[in-house]
Amino acid sequence: MNFEMSEEFNVFKSKIRDFVEQEIEPVALQVETESKIPETIMARIRELGLFGMPIPKTYDGLGLTTLEEMMIYEEITRTNACFRSRIGTSNGIGSMGILYDGTEEQKKTYLPRIATGEWTTAFALTEPDAGSDAANIRTSAVLEGEHWVINGAKQFITNAEYAQLFTTIAVTDETRRTHGGFTAFIVERDMPGISIGPADLKMGLKGSHTHEVIFSNCRVPKDRVIGGQPMVGKGFHTAMRVLDKGRLSMGACALGAAQKMMELCIDRVHERMDRGETADDLQAAHFVLADMATQIHATRQMLYHAATKRDQGENVTHEASMIKVFGTEMASRIAGYAMDIFETDGLLTKNRIEMFLRDVRLYRIYEGTSEIQRLIISRKLLDRKSRK
């Protein structure tokens, strides 16, 4: 499959690489220790259009293809992972429901604000008893006149502190649930009855915060159902559609981090050679580098192939799960290899390896755990109908 990109996109990608190396990298460790992205960086991210990569130009976005967007994520995650996380929901699960299933009025109202970075979005799906298994959500929405009244609590909601819009999945028919009983809502931050809990203390992604979001008799106008009245009860379908792309994104994030870790390890081996260590002394490191390069290459081919298929209109649910599990576990393995090459120096935050090790571990959980991905893959394989 041909992955040759247009000259226009290659220029843009080069601009993002420069931005990462010249502006983000110098503050990457500052963000890790202060748990906050400088506003000057956020202003540049908005200026570059990075909040609206997949949003069509009609709605003030960049109109990138899936493959192009994955390549940009790959560049951005070569540094501190929180930068990608800060823009990720607005490019993905927080806005794609509106793009895929929203009414034209909803698209015109919200997508330009999201694309320019004026509004940040969040995806309110996960709950204490509904993580990777979204079918267990308990947050409810009951129709009262011209409003839906939402009650419940969501947890681990990325960017909740910044979000002006929450794509929220709630149960509207308890008897049907995933078979026509979930609905996707556009909930604006200033609607009465929504509150945000304190930031969670996490092992990684220090500059990307997650929070509990509580809905207490939150009144949402009827016209904020994503897609309008015909989409009441179809929210599970909307959520699963956006998660397909989200899983590809996690593969891209893992790929960018793995690539950077390998480059740091190559530099480290060169330093050890300059100090007089011989090829025999470093044979184990040489083998590890070879394994890193092989696994990174395999992940990149899988990701680009699936992204291209998606751009051609094909269903990639199966491939997205394979990339999610293979890519994120690959990045965790490479973080372990990198710790071996750096030895005790790998424990020092200034060398970045321990930061990457903590951050990439979270990729195996986001957008559905590795175990959930294996269930999706195996169910597809064992479905007799799919083989006919």
C-alpha positions in Angstrom: 0.0 0.0 0.0 1.3 3.4 -1.0 1.7 5.9 2.0 3.2 8.7 -0.1 1.8 12.0 1.1 1.1 15.3 -0.6 3.8 18.0 -0.7 1.4 20.3 1.1 1.0 17.8 4.0 4.7 17.1 4.1 5.4 20.9 4.6 2.8 21.0 7.4 4.3 17.9 9.1 7.8 19.4 8.9 6.4 22.6 10.6 4.9 20.4 13.4 8.3 18.6 13.8 10.0 22.0 14.2 7.4 23.1 16.7 7.9 20.0 18.8 11.7 20.2 18.7 12.1 24.0 19.1 9.1 25.0 21.3 7.7 21.9 23.1 10.8 19.9 23.9 12.4 22.8 25.9 9.5 22.9 28.3 8.7 19.1 28.4 10.3 18.5 31.8 8.9 21.8 33.1 5.4 20.5 32.3 6.2 17.2 34.0 7.3 18.9 37.3 4.7 21.7 37.3 1.8 19.6 35.9 0.7 22.5 33.6 1.2 23.4 30.0 2.3 27.0 29.5 -0.3 29.2 27.9 2.2 30.4 25.3 2.4 26.8 24.1 -1.4 26.5 24.0 -1.6 29.7 22.0 0.8 28.2 19.4 -1.2 25.0 19.3 -4.4 27.0 18.5 -2.5 29.0 15.9 -1.3 25.9 14.2 -4.9 24.5 14.0 -4.1 21.5 16.0 -7.5 21.4 17.8 -9.3 20.8 14.5 -7.2 18.4 12.5 -10.0 16.1 11.3 -12.7 18.7 11.2 -13.5 19.7 7.6 -12.4 23.1 6.3 -16.1 23.9 6.0 -16.2 24.2 9.7 -12.8 26.0 10.1 -10.8 22.8 10.6 -7.7 21.5 8.8 -9.6 18.7 7.1 -6.8 16.1 7.5 -7.3 12.5 6.6 -7.0 9.8 9.3 -3.6 8.9 8.0 -2.4 12.5 8.1 -3.8 13.0 11.6 -2.0 9.8 12.9 1.3 11.1 11.5 0.9 14.4 13.3 0.1 12.5 16.6 3.3 10.5 16.0 5.3 13.7 15.8 3.7 15.3 18.9 4.1 12.3 21.1 7.8 12.2 20.6 7.8 14.6 23.6 5.8 14.8 26.8 2.5 12.9 26.2 0.3 15.5 27.8 0.5 17.8 24.8 -1.2 15.2 22.6 -3.7 14.5 25.4 -4.6 18.2 25.7 -5.7 18.3 22.0 -6.7 14.7 21.6 -10.3 14.8 22.8 -11.1 17.8 20.7 -9.8 16.0 17.7 -11.4 12.7 18.6 -13.8 11.3 21.1 -15.0 14.7 22.3 -16.0 16.1 19.0 -16.3 13.3 16.4 -19.8 12.3 17.6 -21.0 15.7 16.4 -19.1 15.4 13.2 -20.4 11.8 12.4 -23.9 11.9 13.7 -24.8 15.6 14.6 -27.4 17.7 12.8 -26.1 20.3 10.4 -27.1 23.0 12.9 -25.1 21.3 15.7 -22.1 21.1 13.4 -22.3 24.7 12.4 -22.7 25.8 16.1 -20.0 23.7 17.7 -17.3 22.5 15.2 -15.9 25.9 14.3 -15.4 26.7 18.0 -13.7 23.4 18.6 -11.5 23.6 15.5 -10.1 27.0 16.5 -9.5 25.9 20.0 -12.0 28.4 21.4 -13.7 25.5 23.0 -12.2 22.4 24.4 -14.2 19.2 24.5 -14.4 16.2 26.8 -15.9 12.7 26.4 -18.0 11.7 29.4 -18.4 8.0 29.1 -16.3 6.2 31.8 -17.9 5.6 35.2 -16.7 3.7 38.4 -18.4 0.5 37.1 -18.1 1.2 33.4 -14.5 1.6 32.2 -13.5 -0.5 29.2 -17.0 -2.2 29.4 -19.1 0.9 28.4 -22.2 -1.2 28.5 -22.3 -0.9 32.3 -22.9 2.8 32.5 -25.5 4.0 35.0 -25.8 7.7 34.3 -29.4 8.3 33.4 -31.3 10.8 31.3 -35.1 11.3 31.7 -37.2 13.5 29.4 -39.1 16.2 31.2 -41.0 18.5 28.8 -38.4 20.2 26.6 -35.4 19.0 28.6 -33.5 15.8 29.4 -32.6 15.6 33.0 -29.2 13.9 33.5 -28.1 12.3 36.8 -24.9 10.3 37.5 -21.2 10.6 37.8 -18.4 10.1 35.2 -14.7 9.5 36.2 -11.2 9.9 34.7 -12.6 12.6 32.2 -9.7 14.1 30.4 -9.6 17.9 30.1 -12.8 18.3 32.2 -11.3 21.4 33.9 -10.9 23.1 30.5 -13.9 21.7 28.6 -16.8 23.9 27.5 -18.5 20.9 25.9 -19.0 17.4 27.2 -20.1 14.7 24.8 -22.0 12.7 27.4 -23.4 9.1 27.1 -26.4 8.4 29.3 -29.1 5.7 29.7 -32.5 6.8 28.3 -34.1 3.3 28.2 -33.0 1.0 31.0 -34.8 -2.0 29.4 -32.9 -1.7 26.1 -29.5 -0.2 27.2 -26.9 -1.0 24.4 -29.7 -2.2 22.1 -31.3 1.2 21.7 -31.3 2.6 25.3 -28.2 4.8 25.3 -28.2 8.4 24.0 -25.4 10.9 23.3 -25.8 14.4 24.5 -24.1 17.7 24.0 -23.7 19.1 27.5 -22.3 22.7 27.8 -20.3 23.6 30.9 -22.6 26.4 32.0 -25.7 24.2 32.0 -27.1 24.0 35.6 -26.4 20.8 37.4 -22.9 19.9 36.2 -19.9 20.1 38.5 -16.2 19.1 38.3 -14.3 17.3 41.0 -10.7 17.8 41.9 -7.9 16.6 39.6 -6.9 13.0 40.0 -3.4 12.2 41.1 -1.9 9.9 38.5 1.3 8.0 37.9 1.8 9.6 34.4 0.6 12.3 32.0 1.2 14.9 34.8 0.3 17.8 32.5 -2.9 16.3 31.4 -5.5 16.2 34.1 -8.5 14.0 34.6 -11.5 14.7 36.9 -14.8 13.3 38.1 -17.8 15.0 36.4 -21.0 15.0 38.4 -24.5 15.5 36.8 -27.1 16.4 39.4 -30.5 17.1 37.8 -28.6 18.6 34.9 -31.1 20.0 32.4 -30.2 19.6 28.8 -32.4 21.0 26.0 -34.0 18.4 23.7 -32.1 19.8 20.7 -28.8 18.8 22.4 -29.2 15.2 21.6 -26.5 14.5 19.1 -28.3 14.0 15.8 -31.6 15.2 17.2 -34.7 13.2 18.0 -34.0 10.4 15.4 -30.8 9.6 17.3 -32.4 9.1 20.8 -31.4 5.6 21.8 -28.5 5.4 19.3 -25.7 6.8 21.6 -23.9 3.4 22.0 -23.4 3.3 18.2 -22.1 6.8 18.3 -19.7 6.0 21.1 -18.3 2.9 19.4 -17.7 4.8 16.2 -15.6 7.4 17.9 -13.7 4.8 19.9 -12.5 3.1 16.7 -10.6 6.2 15.7 -9.5 6.8 19.3 -7.9 3.4 19.3 -5.9 4.2 16.2 -4.8 7.4 17.9 -3.5 5.5 20.9 -1.5 3.4 18.5 -0.1 6.6 17.0 0.8 7.9 20.4 2.6 4.7 21.4 4.4 4.8 18.1 5.7 8.3 18.6 6.9 7.6 22.1 8.6 4.4 21.1 10.4 6.1 18.3 11.7 8.8 20.6 12.8 6.3 23.2 14.7 4.3 20.5 16.5 7.5 19.4 17.4 8.3 23.0 18.8 4.8 23.3 20.8 5.1 20.1 22.4 8.3 21.5 23.1 6.5 24.8 24.9 3.6 23.1 27.0 6.1 21.1 28.0 7.7 24.3 29.0 4.4 25.8 31.1 3.6 22.7 32.8 7.1 23.0 33.7 6.1 26.5 35.5 3.1 25.2 33.0 0.3 25.5 33.5 -2.3 22.7 31.0 -4.0 20.4 31.3 -7.1 22.5 30.5 -5.1 25.6 27.4 -3.6 23.9 26.2 -6.7 22.0 23.1 -7.0 24.2 22.3 -3.3 23.6 22.7 -3.8 19.9 20.2 -6.7 19.9 17.8 -4.6 21.9 18.0 -1.8 19.4 17.3 -4.2 16.6 14.2 -5.5 18.4 13.0 -1.9 19.0 13.4 -1.0 15.3 11.6 -4.1 14.2 8.6 -3.6 16.5 8.3 0.1 15.7 8.4 -0.7 11.9 5.6 -3.3 12.4 3.5 -1.0 14.4 3.9 1.8 11.8 2.9 -0.4 8.9 -0.2 -1.7 10.8 -1.3 1.8 11.8 -0.8 3.4 8.4 -2.6 0.5 6.7 -5.6 0.7 8.9 -5.7 4.5 8.7 -5.7 4.3 4.9 -8.5 1.8 4.9 -10.5 4.0 7.2 -10.0 6.9 4.8 -11.3 4.7 2.0 -14.5 4.2 3.9 -13.9 0.7 5.2 -14.8 -0.5 8.7 -11.6 -0.9 10.8 -13.0 -1.9 14.2 -11.0 -5.2 14.0 -7.8 -3.5 12.9 -8.2 -0.7 15.4 -8.3 -3.1 18.3 -5.2 -5.0 17.0 -3.2 -1.7 16.7 -4.3 -0.6 20.1 -3.1 -3.8 21.8 0.0 -4.3 19.7 1.1 -0.7 19.6 0.6 0.2 23.3 2.2 -3.1 24.5 5.0 -2.5 22.1 5.7 0.9 23.6 5.7 -0.6 27.1 8.2 -3.2 26.1 10.5 -0.6 24.5 10.3 1.5 27.7 11.5 -1.5 29.6 14.3 -2.1 27.0 15.3 1.6 27.3 15.6 1.3 31.1 18.0 -1.6 30.6 20.2 0.4 28.2 20.2 3.5 30.5 20.7 1.4 33.6 20.4 3.5 36.8 20.5 6.7 34.8 17.1 5.7 33.4 15.6 6.4 36.9 16.5 10.1 36.5 13.6 12.2 35.2 16.0 14.5 33.3 16.8 11.5 31.0 13.1 11.1 30.1 13.0 7.3 30.1 11.2 6.9 33.4 8.7 9.6 32.3 8.0 7.7 29.1 7.7 4.4 31.0 5.0 5.8 33.2 3.1 7.6 30.4 3.0 4.7 27.9 1.6 2.4 30.6 -1.5 4.5 30.5 -2.0 4.0 26.8 -2.7 0.3 27.5 -5.8 1.4 29.5 -7.2 4.4 27.6 -9.8 3.7 24.9 -10.3 0.2 26.2 -7.7 -2.1 28.0 -5.6 -4.6 26.2 -7.9 -7.3 27.5 -11.0 -5.7 26.0 -9.2 -5.4 22.7 -8.4 -9.1 22.7 -12.0 -9.9 23.3 -13.0 -7.7 20.3 -10.4 -9.4 18.1 -11.3 -12.9 19.2 -15.1 -12.4 18.8 -14.5 -11.3 15.3 -12.4 -14.3 14.5 -15.0 -16.7 16.0 -18.0 -15.1 14.4 -19.0 -17.7 11.8 -21.1 -15.1 9.9 -18.0 -12.9 9.3 -16.3 -15.8 7.5 -19.1 -16.5 5.0 
